[in-house]
């Protein structure tokens, strides 16, 4: 899965850049929503509550 691995590496680089600029990043992948919407919503809510 070279495309996905490339996406993950790209995302990490973007996340690191944004963190250095003072941003907090929550990255949600499409499959997380499809596979377990409730857990994904809890993840987002928890992130927002602690931000």
N, C-alpha and C positions, 0 to 999 in steps of 0.2 A: 504494500500500500504506500508507494512513494508519494503520491499526491497528499494523502492525509498526514504523513510524516512531515512533509514540507509545510503544510498548513500549520501544524503544531509548532514547528520551529519558527515560522513567521510570526505566529501569535505570541510566542514567548518574547521575541524581540520587541514587538510592539508593546506588550505589557510592561516590559522592563523600561522602555522609553517613557511610557506614560507614568509609571511609578516615579521615575526620576523627576518628572515634571509636577509631581504632587497629586496625581490622580490615583484613585482606587479603581481597579478593574474587576468586573465580574464577567466572565466569559461563559456563556451557555451555548452548548452545541445543540443543533437541531434534534439529534437522536435522543438527547436527554429529555426533551419535551415530549417526544413521541413515546419513549420507553417508560417514563415515570413523571407525569405532569405534577403530581402532588409533591414529590420530593424536590423537583426543580423549583416549584413555587416557594417551598420552605427555604431552599438555598438562597433564593433571591430576597425573600423577606428578611432572613437572618443577615444577609450582606447589608441590606439597607438599614437595618436596625443598629448595626455596629459601625456604620460609616459616619 
